[in-house]
Amino acid sequence: MLERIENEGLPAFYGPQRFGYRQNNHRLGAALLNGSWQAVLDELLGPSDSNHPANQTALREAWVRQDEHVLRSGWPSSQRFEMLAARKWVKYRDPEKAVRAGGRTTLNFLTSAFSSFLFNQILEERCRLGLLHVDEPGDLTVDPLKKTPLPVADGGLPSALFWGQGAELADGVQGEIEARVLAKYQIDPSWLESTWVPRAERRPSRFHLSDPGVEGGFDEHGGYIELRFTLPRGMFATVVAAEILGTPTQSSPDDGQSNPNEPSM
């Protein structure tokens, strides 16, 4: 399988870790781009779709009740964004101040996660049409390592849109896919004026690993299989692992499961 991936490649999906332990970073990012500070807080601190660890239920119900004592001291430091936002809310009752407590790096990561979600939807549609390994008229092809324009004759690969400031849609079938996904998620042109909007780029639609290797052995936990491979920068080993383990290589982040031991981002 590693050799097949080396030769044929895999869809260059963003891995599930991009969307956080609740698989909702993209929803937070969309609300942030829309300037909906209260919506960000409700998604961050409330029950939302109930996709959260069981030990957070009381904390999230406290947000619904507006229990100041729990909001002020209940969130652990491992959930830094939730902790800071909840405390800021209790102090100022200002949703913008509460969200901004997370810091620029965190907020930029959330809007980048939204663009990653759009990219995955675009790429999923291309795969559904059976075009992952096909060069289509109108494709914008890029260097698989540098993500800069590169003709197919020189090793360029078809790309899909990572949406943001300076976005350039492809032509042909790929352009139709991109326009359809942007319309589906009701992308407002005014979002491009947001402080938090990422820079657009064209990301390769597939990637190839290199230097594959496999070993088996035993340790104190029993038998194991060790996989070794090198990926281009920005590609996700979790996508390779999912392919090898037989789990879905791409599903909606909204289908993800909570991990109570992971921090917020």
Backbone as CSV, one residue per row, in Angstrom:
resi,resn,N_x,N_y,N_z,CA_x,CA_y,CA_z,C_x,C_y,C_z
1,MET,0.827,-1.204,0.000,0.000,0.000,0.000,0.866,1.260,0.000
2,LEU,1.966,1.209,0.744,2.860,2.364,0.744,3.441,2.604,-0.648
3,GLU,3.798,1.515,-1.313,4.333,1.653,-2.672,3.274,2.201,-3.624
4,ARG,2.035,1.764,-3.445,0.962,2.277,-4.297,0.754,3.768,-4.062
5,ILE,0.785,4.175,-2.795,0.622,5.601,-2.481,1.799,6.401,-3.035
6,GLU,2.999,5.807,-2.984,4.171,6.478,-3.539,3.987,6.715,-5.036
7,ASN,3.425,5.733,-5.727,3.284,5.824,-7.181,2.038,6.609,-7.609
8,GLU,0.910,6.340,-6.960,-0.358,6.901,-7.406,-0.778,8.154,-6.639
9,GLY,-0.351,8.263,-5.401,-0.720,9.421,-4.598,-2.056,9.245,-3.899
10,LEU,-2.349,10.186,-3.007,-3.606,10.234,-2.264,-4.174,11.647,-2.331
11,PRO,-5.471,11.806,-2.112,-6.038,13.160,-2.044,-5.378,13.946,-0.918
12,ALA,-5.061,15.187,-1.186,-4.305,16.003,-0.228,-5.222,16.656,0.799
13,PHE,-6.108,15.853,1.399,-7.024,16.371,2.410,-6.256,16.926,3.605
14,TYR,-6.858,17.930,4.245,-6.397,18.323,5.572,-6.881,17.272,6.561
15,GLY,-5.998,16.848,7.464,-6.344,15.810,8.424,-7.277,16.313,9.505
16,PRO,-7.908,15.396,10.244,-8.910,15.777,11.242,-8.372,16.656,12.358
17,GLN,-7.062,16.577,12.643,-6.520,17.408,13.709,-6.641,18.900,13.403
18,ARG,-6.820,19.236,12.118,-6.969,20.634,11.730,-8.253,21.239,12.313
19,PHE,-9.211,20.378,12.645,-10.527,20.872,13.044,-10.784,20.774,14.544
20,GLY,-9.759,20.425,15.310,-9.860,20.493,16.755,-10.509,19.278,17.395
21,TYR,-10.467,19.252,18.718,-10.946,18.067,19.436,-12.455,17.909,19.345
22,ARG,-13.179,18.978,18.994,-14.629,18.868,18.778,-14.977,18.864,17.286
23,GLN,-13.975,18.913,16.436,-14.201,18.935,14.988,-15.099,20.098,14.577
24,ASN,-14.924,21.246,15.219,-15.761,22.408,14.910,-14.966,23.694,14.696
25,ASN,-13.641,23.589,14.544,-12.845,24.799,14.330,-13.323,25.584,13.113
26,HIS,-13.776,24.871,12.071,-14.230,25.566,10.868,-15.492,26.383,11.128
27,ARG,-16.371,25.896,12.028,-17.572,26.656,12.346,-17.226,27.910,13.152
28,LEU,-16.272,27.774,14.040,-15.787,28.938,14.774,-15.179,29.961,13.809
29,GLY,-14.404,29.464,12.840,-13.770,30.348,11.870,-14.774,31.073,11.001
30,ALA,-15.830,30.378,10.574,-16.853,31.015,9.741,-17.577,32.110,10.506
31,ALA,-17.914,31.852,11.765,-18.584,32.864,12.576,-17.673,34.066,12.809
32,LEU,-16.382,33.812,12.960,-15.422,34.894,13.153,-15.324,35.771,11.906
33,LEU,-15.255,35.144,10.731,-15.193,35.903,9.481,-16.451,36.734,9.270
34,ASN,-17.565,36.227,9.764,-18.849,36.913,9.635,-19.018,38.021,10.664
35,GLY,-18.044,38.157,11.565,-18.137,39.176,12.608,-19.181,38.858,13.659
36,SER,-19.556,37.590,13.780,-20.593,37.182,14.730,-19.941,36.746,16.039
37,TRP,-19.529,37.720,16.835,-18.797,37.421,18.060,-19.609,36.547,19.008
38,GLN,-20.906,36.829,19.135,-21.743,36.025,20.025,-21.849,34.596,19.520
39,ALA,-21.929,34.421,18.199,-22.008,33.073,17.634,-20.729,32.290,17.912
40,VAL,-19.580,32.974,17.866,-18.313,32.313,18.192,-18.338,31.830,19.637
41,LEU,-18.779,32.695,20.547,-18.834,32.321,21.963,-19.779,31.148,22.209
42,ASP,-20.951,31.199,21.579,-21.919,30.118,21.767,-21.377,28.792,21.254
43,GLU,-20.666,28.834,20.127,-20.066,27.612,19.578,-18.913,27.131,20.454
44,LEU,-18.145,28.063,20.990,-16.961,27.729,21.783,-17.327,27.181,23.157
45,LEU,-18.280,27.816,23.828,-18.558,27.505,25.228,-19.844,26.717,25.447
46,GLY,-20.748,26.730,24.477,-22.027,26.062,24.658,-22.029,24.615,24.209
47,PRO,-23.185,23.941,24.338,-23.292,22.527,23.946,-23.185,22.318,22.452
48,SER,-23.561,23.320,21.640,-23.505,23.233,20.184,-24.120,21.925,19.723
49,ASP,-23.350,21.089,18.997,-23.889,19.832,18.471,-23.683,18.657,19.423
50,SER,-23.334,18.955,20.689,-23.119,17.931,21.734,-21.892,17.075,21.478
51,ASN,-21.051,17.449,20.505,-19.843,16.693,20.233,-18.718,17.194,21.142
52,HIS,-18.826,16.833,22.409,-17.812,17.257,23.375,-17.610,16.144,24.394
53,PRO,-16.461,16.132,25.078,-16.217,15.118,26.103,-17.275,15.181,27.204
54,ALA,-17.590,14.042,27.764,-18.624,13.976,28.798,-18.287,14.852,29.994
55,ASN,-16.977,14.976,30.298,-16.606,15.773,31.469,-16.744,17.277,31.242
56,GLN,-17.161,17.677,30.033,-17.409,19.092,29.769,-18.896,19.450,29.794
57,THR,-19.748,18.467,29.957,-21.186,18.728,29.873,-21.628,19.793,30.868
58,ALA,-21.192,19.661,32.126,-21.589,20.623,33.150,-21.082,22.027,32.819
59,LEU,-19.868,22.118,32.284,-19.305,23.410,31.923,-20.120,24.066,30.811
60,ARG,-20.511,23.280,29.840,-21.252,23.829,28.699,-22.697,24.157,29.082
61,GLU,-23.265,23.400,29.978,-24.589,23.742,30.485,-24.534,25.016,31.321
62,ALA,-23.384,25.249,31.979,-23.217,26.484,32.753,-23.249,27.709,31.847
63,TRP,-22.780,27.550,30.609,-22.845,28.667,29.662,-24.305,28.993,29.328
64,VAL,-25.105,27.963,29.158,-26.523,28.186,28.864,-27.207,28.878,30.040
65,ARG,-26.871,28.472,31.260,-27.476,29.062,32.462,-26.844,30.388,32.840
66,GLN,-25.674,30.678,32.232,-24.882,31.843,32.606,-24.521,31.807,34.097
67,ASP,-23.997,30.668,34.517,-23.535,30.462,35.886,-22.149,31.083,36.023
68,GLU,-22.074,32.256,36.604,-20.815,33.006,36.655,-19.726,32.266,37.415
69,HIS,-20.078,31.595,38.477,-19.064,30.897,39.275,-18.359,29.827,38.443
70,VAL,-19.136,29.022,37.732,-18.548,27.956,36.909,-17.765,28.549,35.751
71,LEU,-18.310,29.581,35.117,-17.621,30.190,33.984,-16.302,30.827,34.411
72,ARG,-16.260,31.353,35.607,-15.054,32.038,36.070,-13.941,31.061,36.437
73,SER,-14.299,29.901,36.961,-13.249,29.033,37.503,-13.323,27.570,37.056
74,GLY,-14.322,27.227,36.238,-14.510,25.823,35.913,-13.626,25.271,34.813
75,TRP,-13.295,26.103,33.810,-12.542,25.586,32.666,-11.083,25.332,33.029
76,PRO,-10.542,24.149,32.687,-9.139,23.852,32.994,-8.200,24.569,32.029
77,SER,-6.954,24.691,32.422,-5.966,25.392,31.598,-5.694,24.667,30.286
78,SER,-5.987,23.350,30.206,-5.774,22.622,28.961,-6.707,23.111,27.863
79,GLN,-7.851,23.669,28.239,-8.765,24.311,27.291,-8.575,25.828,27.412
80,ARG,-7.417,26.285,26.954,-7.004,27.669,27.207,-7.975,28.685,26.616
81,PHE,-8.385,28.489,25.360,-9.271,29.448,24.704,-10.597,29.536,25.456
82,GLU,-11.189,28.378,25.778,-12.443,28.375,26.521,-12.274,29.071,27.876
83,MET,-11.198,28.760,28.557,-10.956,29.335,29.883,-10.860,30.859,29.816
84,LEU,-10.039,31.371,28.895,-9.847,32.813,28.798,-11.115,33.521,28.347
85,ALA,-11.807,32.927,27.373,-13.030,33.561,26.866,-14.111,33.609,27.938
86,ALA,-14.263,32.532,28.694,-15.285,32.493,29.737,-15.003,33.540,30.815
87,ARG,-13.756,33.642,31.228,-13.404,34.623,32.263,-13.600,36.054,31.759
88,LYS,-13.217,36.291,30.524,-13.367,37.627,29.955,-14.845,37.997,29.839
89,TRP,-15.664,37.007,29.475,-17.101,37.259,29.359,-17.706,37.656,30.708
90,VAL,-17.340,36.917,31.754,-17.861,37.224,33.088,-17.443,38.630,33.507
91,LYS,-16.236,39.024,33.137,-15.723,40.323,33.575,-16.342,41.489,32.812
92,TYR,-16.501,41.350,31.481,-16.918,42.491,30.656,-18.301,42.343,30.012
93,ARG,-18.808,41.119,29.926,-20.067,40.871,29.209,-20.018,41.431,27.784
94,ASP,-18.873,41.307,27.169,-18.648,41.805,25.811,-18.144,40.633,24.977
95,PRO,-18.961,40.128,24.039,-18.537,38.935,23.281,-17.271,39.153,22.472
96,GLU,-17.061,40.346,21.933,-15.856,40.584,21.150,-14.618,40.498,22.033
97,LYS,-14.649,41.131,23.198,-13.511,41.058,24.106,-13.258,39.621,24.544
98,ALA,-14.329,38.882,24.765,-14.170,37.494,25.207,-13.496,36.648,24.132
99,VAL,-13.912,36.797,22.889,-13.321,36.016,21.802,-11.885,36.443,21.551
100,ARG,-11.637,37.749,21.558,-10.272,38.243,21.309,-9.287,37.792,22.376
101,ALA,-9.787,37.342,23.527,-8.895,36.843,24.580,-8.092,35.642,24.106
102,GLY,-8.592,34.967,23.089,-7.867,33.811,22.566,-6.563,34.167,21.885
103,GLY,-6.424,35.415,21.442,-5.192,35.855,20.800,-5.222,35.692,19.289
104,ARG,-4.424,36.504,18.622,-4.418,36.527,17.156,-4.050,35.172,16.554
105,THR,-3.074,34.492,17.114,-2.651,33.211,16.544,-3.801,32.213,16.529
106,THR,-4.533,32.128,17.634,-5.666,31.210,17.718,-6.761,31.585,16.738
107,LEU,-7.101,32.873,16.665,-8.188,33.298,15.791,-7.815,33.121,14.318
108,ASN,-6.574,33.394,13.970,-6.134,33.145,12.592,-6.180,31.655,12.263
109,PHE,-5.865,30.818,13.249,-5.924,29.376,13.020,-7.352,28.931,12.735
110,LEU,-8.321,29.528,13.403,-9.722,29.148,13.211,-10.209,29.489,11.808
111,THR,-9.864,30.671,11.314,-10.308,31.015,9.959,-9.550,30.195,8.916
112,SER,-8.309,29.855,9.211,-7.577,28.955,8.324,-8.240,27.579,8.305
113,ALA,-8.764,27.138,9.454,-9.474,25.855,9.508,-10.729,25.898,8.644
114,PHE,-11.391,27.051,8.595,-12.564,27.173,7.728,-12.159,27.028,6.261
115,SER,-11.057,27.666,5.864,-10.580,27.518,4.490,-10.142,26.084,4.215
116,SER,-9.584,25.422,5.220,-9.210,24.014,5.081,-10.449,23.154,4.867
117,PHE,-11.514,23.468,5.589,-12.780,22.746,5.421,-13.307,22.920,3.998
118,LEU,-13.284,24.151,3.474,-13.741,24.391,2.108,-12.880,23.617,1.112
119,PHE,-11.570,23.623,1.331,-10.676,22.872,0.454,-11.067,21.389,0.439
120,ASN,-11.301,20.819,1.621,-11.670,19.405,1.685,-12.977,19.129,0.945
121,GLN,-13.934,20.054,1.048,-15.204,19.859,0.343,-14.991,19.910,-1.172
122,ILE,-14.154,20.835,-1.609,-13.851,20.950,-3.040,-13.156,19.686,-3.541
123,LEU,-12.171,19.229,-2.779,-11.412,18.050,-3.194,-12.281,16.789,-3.146
124,GLU,-13.142,16.700,-2.155,-14.042,15.554,-2.068,-14.932,15.468,-3.308
125,GLU,-15.382,16.632,-3.781,-16.226,16.652,-4.980,-15.435,16.224,-6.207
126,ARG,-14.183,16.662,-6.312,-13.349,16.242,-7.447,-13.138,14.723,-7.416
127,CYS,-12.898,14.192,-6.225,-12.723,12.746,-6.106,-14.009,12.012,-6.464
128,ARG,-15.139,12.547,-6.048,-16.431,11.912,-6.345,-16.650,11.809,-7.850
129,LEU,-16.143,12.801,-8.587,-16.279,12.800,-10.041,-15.214,11.941,-10.721
130,GLY,-14.334,11.322,-9.935,-13.299,10.453,-10.494,-12.183,11.196,-11.184
131,LEU,-11.887,12.433,-10.714,-10.917,13.278,-11.411,-9.629,13.501,-10.621
132,LEU,-9.415,12.708,-9.564,-8.211,12.944,-8.766,-6.945,12.776,-9.590
133,HIS,-6.918,11.783,-10.475,-5.709,11.482,-11.248,-5.815,11.965,-12.688
134,VAL,-6.764,12.863,-12.931,-7.012,13.345,-14.289,-6.662,14.818,-14.387
135,ASP,-5.957,15.201,-15.439,-5.687,16.613,-15.719,-6.814,17.140,-16.596
136,GLU,-7.558,18.106,-16.069,-8.725,18.643,-16.764,-8.401,19.993,-17.396
137,PRO,-8.981,20.327,-18.536,-8.836,21.677,-19.091,-9.321,22.710,-18.070
138,GLY,-8.556,23.759,-17.903,-8.913,24.792,-16.937,-8.275,24.629,-15.577
139,ASP,-7.627,23.464,-15.329,-6.934,23.267,-14.056,-5.809,24.287,-13.892
140,LEU,-5.621,24.746,-12.674,-4.442,25.531,-12.320,-3.461,24.570,-11.665
141,THR,-2.361,24.279,-12.337,-1.418,23.283,-11.840,-0.285,23.956,-11.070
142,VAL,0.173,23.265,-10.025,1.173,23.846,-9.128,2.283,22.858,-8.837
143,ASP,3.399,23.404,-8.400,4.520,22.601,-7.926,4.064,21.876,-6.653
144,PRO,4.199,20.556,-6.580,3.706,19.828,-5.402,4.442,20.165,-4.116
145,LEU,5.619,20.754,-4.214,6.379,21.116,-3.022,6.250,22.590,-2.681
146,LYS,6.343,23.458,-3.681,6.340,24.908,-3.437,4.958,25.539,-3.557
147,LYS,4.004,24.839,-4.180,2.638,25.332,-4.391,2.598,26.563,-5.293
148,THR,3.649,26.764,-6.056,3.688,27.851,-7.024,3.285,27.298,-8.396
149,PRO,2.814,28.154,-9.317,2.379,27.668,-10.629,3.468,26.867,-11.330
150,LEU,3.083,25.746,-11.914,4.019,24.889,-12.626,3.243,24.061,-13.643
151,PRO,3.666,24.084,-14.913,2.950,23.302,-15.930,3.028,21.805,-15.659
152,VAL,2.030,21.082,-16.152,1.999,19.628,-16.008,3.249,19.001,-16.609
153,ALA,3.712,19.543,-17.735,4.888,18.989,-18.412,6.132,19.036,-17.539
154,ASP,6.146,19.966,-16.574,7.299,20.096,-15.685,7.061,19.459,-14.316
155,GLY,5.988,18.705,-14.198,5.700,18.021,-12.934,4.617,18.658,-12.099
156,GLY,3.931,19.669,-12.641,2.852,20.314,-11.902,1.653,19.393,-11.716
157,LEU,0.946,19.579,-10.595,-0.246,18.797,-10.296,-1.477,19.704,-10.278
158,PRO,-2.643,19.178,-10.665,-3.877,19.971,-10.531,-4.053,20.426,-9.090
159,SER,-4.597,21.616,-8.912,-4.747,22.171,-7.576,-6.214,22.434,-7.260
160,ALA,-6.486,22.602,-5.983,-7.800,23.025,-5.507,-7.613,24.269,-4.653
161,LEU,-8.678,25.009,-4.490,-8.612,26.317,-3.839,-8.595,26.219,-2.326
162,PHE,-7.605,26.861,-1.706,-7.632,27.191,-0.290,-8.102,28.636,-0.243
163,TRP,-9.357,28.851,0.127,-10.006,30.149,-0.024,-9.422,31.204,0.908
164,GLY,-9.374,32.453,0.411,-8.929,33.571,1.224,-8.700,34.798,0.368
165,GLN,-7.979,35.736,0.931,-7.700,36.988,0.232,-6.833,36.717,-0.999
166,GLY,-7.255,37.237,-2.140,-6.530,37.019,-3.372,-6.872,35.709,-4.044
167,ALA,-8.052,35.147,-3.741,-8.433,33.838,-4.288,-8.579,33.894,-5.803
168,GLU,-8.038,32.881,-6.468,-8.170,32.723,-7.911,-8.796,31.368,-8.187
169,LEU,-10.007,31.383,-8.751,-10.684,30.143,-9.080,-10.149,29.584,-10.389
170,ALA,-10.164,28.270,-10.485,-9.769,27.599,-11.728,-10.855,27.800,-12.779
171,ASP,-10.577,27.365,-13.996,-11.583,27.326,-15.051,-12.087,25.891,-15.204
172,GLY,-12.968,25.682,-16.156,-13.424,24.333,-16.470,-14.159,23.674,-15.323
173,VAL,-14.076,22.349,-15.266,-14.797,21.578,-14.261,-14.355,21.956,-12.851
174,GLN,-13.043,22.117,-12.661,-12.549,22.467,-11.327,-13.100,23.811,-10.877
175,GLY,-13.151,24.776,-11.765,-13.713,26.076,-11.416,-15.181,25.976,-11.044
176,GLU,-15.910,25.120,-11.747,-17.324,24.915,-11.430,-17.487,24.306,-10.042
177,ILE,-16.617,23.353,-9.721,-16.659,22.742,-8.392,-16.404,23.801,-7.318
178,GLU,-15.379,24.609,-7.525,-15.024,25.607,-6.517,-16.133,26.627,-6.330
179,ALA,-16.705,27.101,-7.423,-17.796,28.074,-7.332,-19.007,27.470,-6.629
180,ARG,-19.274,26.188,-6.896,-20.424,25.525,-6.294,-20.249,25.383,-4.779
181,VAL,-19.054,25.018,-4.345,-18.802,24.864,-2.908,-18.867,26.215,-2.204
182,LEU,-18.296,27.254,-2.790,-18.344,28.576,-2.170,-19.789,29.058,-2.056
183,ALA,-20.596,28.762,-3.071,-22.002,29.159,-3.021,-22.755,28.354,-1.963
184,LYS,-22.459,27.070,-1.860,-23.132,26.207,-0.885,-22.944,26.719,0.528
185,TYR,-21.732,27.192,0.837,-21.450,27.658,2.184,-21.598,29.176,2.320
186,GLN,-22.255,29.781,1.345,-22.688,31.181,1.411,-21.545,32.124,1.790
187,ILE,-20.446,31.999,1.058,-19.296,32.864,1.296,-19.654,34.293,0.899
188,ASP,-19.595,35.189,1.840,-19.910,36.595,1.593,-18.627,37.316,1.169
189,PRO,-18.643,38.051,0.047,-17.431,38.782,-0.379,-16.872,39.706,0.699
190,SER,-17.742,40.194,1.586,-17.273,41.104,2.645,-16.339,40.398,3.622
191,TRP,-16.406,39.059,3.664,-15.514,38.332,4.569,-14.058,38.543,4.192
192,LEU,-13.806,38.875,2.926,-12.428,39.092,2.487,-11.825,40.335,3.117
193,GLU,-12.664,41.186,3.707,-12.176,42.386,4.387,-11.898,42.137,5.861
194,SER,-12.193,40.936,6.332,-11.995,40.625,7.742,-10.518,40.675,8.118
195,THR,-10.268,41.099,9.343,-8.898,41.094,9.882,-8.324,39.687,9.896
196,TRP,-9.210,38.706,9.981,-8.753,37.337,10.235,-8.681,36.484,8.976
197,VAL,-9.037,37.040,7.824,-9.082,36.215,6.608,-7.672,35.750,6.223
198,PRO,-7.500,34.479,5.885,-6.171,33.999,5.477,-5.856,34.397,4.043
199,ARG,-4.630,34.220,3.656,-4.244,34.409,2.261,-4.629,33.157,1.478
200,ALA,-5.190,33.381,0.297,-5.562,32.249,-0.550,-4.310,31.594,-1.134
201,GLU,-4.444,30.328,-1.469,-3.383,29.633,-2.189,-4.000,28.504,-2.996
202,ARG,-3.235,27.989,-3.916,-3.638,26.802,-4.672,-2.847,25.626,-4.108
203,ARG,-3.562,24.673,-3.539,-2.936,23.512,-2.901,-3.064,22.315,-3.839
204,PRO,-2.003,21.515,-3.989,-2.104,20.334,-4.856,-3.280,19.454,-4.444
205,SER,-3.952,18.886,-5.425,-5.096,18.037,-5.110,-4.665,16.646,-4.651
206,ARG,-3.443,16.268,-4.890,-2.954,14.971,-4.405,-1.485,15.105,-4.015
207,PHE,-1.013,14.122,-3.267,0.391,14.111,-2.866,0.922,12.693,-2.987
208,HIS,2.234,12.602,-3.076,2.918,11.311,-3.145,3.922,11.251,-2.005
209,LEU,3.946,10.135,-1.295,4.971,9.978,-0.262,6.256,9.459,-0.879
210,SER,7.315,9.503,-0.119,8.612,8.976,-0.572,9.271,8.252,0.595
211,ASP,10.348,7.542,0.286,11.134,6.815,1.298,10.281,5.879,2.159
212,PRO,9.410,5.065,1.554,8.558,4.189,2.370,9.339,3.056,3.010
213,GLY,8.895,2.651,4.162,9.508,1.512,4.844,8.548,0.926,5.862
214,VAL,8.658,-0.385,6.098,7.787,-1.079,7.046,8.622,-2.052,7.860
215,GLU,8.379,-2.059,9.161,9.014,-3.039,10.034,7.992,-3.539,11.045
216,GLY,8.166,-4.765,11.501,7.333,-5.313,12.563,8.197,-5.718,13.730
217,GLY,7.597,-5.776,14.897,8.356,-6.173,16.073,7.466,-6.298,17.288
218,PHE,8.100,-6.460,18.444,7.388,-6.574,19.708,8.044,-5.640,20.718
219,ASP,7.216,-5.056,21.578,7.739,-4.293,22.706,6.896,-4.621,23.930
220,GLU,6.980,-3.799,24.967,6.268,-4.113,26.207,4.743,-4.116,26.039
221,HIS,4.256,-3.544,24.927,2.816,-3.507,24.682,2.356,-4.628,23.754
222,GLY,3.292,-5.395,23.231,2.936,-6.466,22.317,3.454,-6.204,20.914
223,GLY,2.805,-6.848,19.930,3.256,-6.698,18.556,2.893,-5.338,17.968
224,TYR,3.709,-4.884,17.044,3.440,-3.609,16.385,3.958,-3.642,14.954
225,ILE,3.442,-2.734,14.155,3.953,-2.484,12.816,4.367,-1.027,12.752
226,GLU,5.574,-0.771,12.323,6.094,0.592,12.216,6.156,0.990,10.747
227,LEU,5.518,2.084,10.423,5.533,2.634,9.066,6.449,3.845,9.030
228,ARG,7.220,3.971,7.968,8.095,5.129,7.791,7.853,5.688,6.382
229,PHE,7.751,6.984,6.291,7.621,7.626,4.989,7.862,9.117,5.152
230,THR,8.156,9.734,4.039,8.366,11.182,4.010,7.252,11.819,3.181
231,LEU,6.710,12.921,3.685,5.636,13.621,2.993,6.078,15.029,2.608
232,PRO,5.511,15.559,1.542,5.754,16.967,1.231,5.239,17.841,2.377
233,ARG,5.826,18.993,2.508,5.424,19.922,3.566,3.929,20.246,3.453
234,GLY,3.238,20.230,4.597,1.833,20.588,4.617,0.876,19.443,4.410
235,MET,1.387,18.244,4.131,0.531,17.081,3.969,0.421,16.337,5.308
236,PHE,-0.608,15.515,5.436,-0.966,14.949,6.733,-0.737,13.442,6.777
237,ALA,0.079,13.010,7.736,0.315,11.578,7.920,-0.969,10.864,8.316
238,THR,-1.918,11.572,8.957,-3.177,10.945,9.334,-3.964,10.491,8.106
239,VAL,-3.801,11.179,6.971,-4.484,10.773,5.737,-3.893,9.458,5.235
240,VAL,-2.563,9.327,5.322,-1.912,8.074,4.933,-2.341,6.950,5.875
241,ALA,-2.334,7.222,7.167,-2.707,6.201,8.142,-4.138,5.728,7.928
242,ALA,-5.041,6.660,7.639,-6.441,6.291,7.409,-6.569,5.378,6.198
243,GLU,-5.796,5.658,5.149,-5.835,4.823,3.950,-5.346,3.408,4.258
244,ILE,-4.295,3.304,5.042,-3.702,2.002,5.342,-4.570,1.209,6.320
245,LEU,-5.162,1.909,7.288,-5.960,1.236,8.304,-7.372,0.921,7.828
246,GLY,-7.740,1.479,6.662,-9.057,1.183,6.132,-10.159,2.043,6.691
247,THR,-9.801,3.154,7.381,-10.800,4.099,7.871,-11.026,5.150,6.799
248,PRO,-12.151,5.888,6.851,-12.424,6.887,5.807,-11.301,7.911,5.709
249,THR,-10.850,8.179,4.483,-9.791,9.171,4.296,-10.321,10.582,4.393
250,GLN,-11.637,10.739,4.246,-12.225,12.064,4.360,-13.672,11.930,4.753
251,SER,-14.039,12.606,5.799,-15.434,12.729,6.196,-15.626,14.114,6.743
252,SER,-16.862,14.547,6.827,-17.133,15.885,7.338,-16.589,16.016,8.745
253,PRO,-15.930,17.138,9.083,-15.484,17.326,10.460,-16.632,17.215,11.443
254,ASP,-17.842,17.499,10.991,-18.995,17.424,11.881,-19.294,16.005,12.320
255,ASP,-18.670,14.999,11.640,-18.882,13.612,12.019,-17.845,13.128,13.017
256,GLY,-16.896,13.996,13.396,-15.797,13.570,14.254,-16.249,13.276,15.672
257,GLN,-15.396,12.589,16.420,-15.679,12.244,17.794,-14.753,13.010,18.713
258,SER,-15.237,13.301,19.911,-14.473,14.074,20.874,-13.360,13.237,21.489
259,ASN,-12.278,13.898,21.820,-11.213,13.278,22.591,-11.026,14.109,23.855
260,PRO,-11.443,13.596,25.004,-11.399,14.397,26.221,-10.011,14.720,26.706
261,ASN,-8.995,14.088,26.137,-7.632,14.313,26.599,-6.879,15.329,25.752
262,GLU,-7.534,15.884,24.742,-6.852,16.833,23.869,-7.220,18.261,24.223
263,PRO,-6.283,19.205,24.042,-6.590,20.613,24.289,-7.465,21.186,23.181
264,SER,-7.766,22.470,23.285,-8.756,23.080,22.406,-8.376,23.052,20.958
265,MET,-7.128,23.327,20.604,-6.740,23.474,19.198,-6.005,22.221,18.753
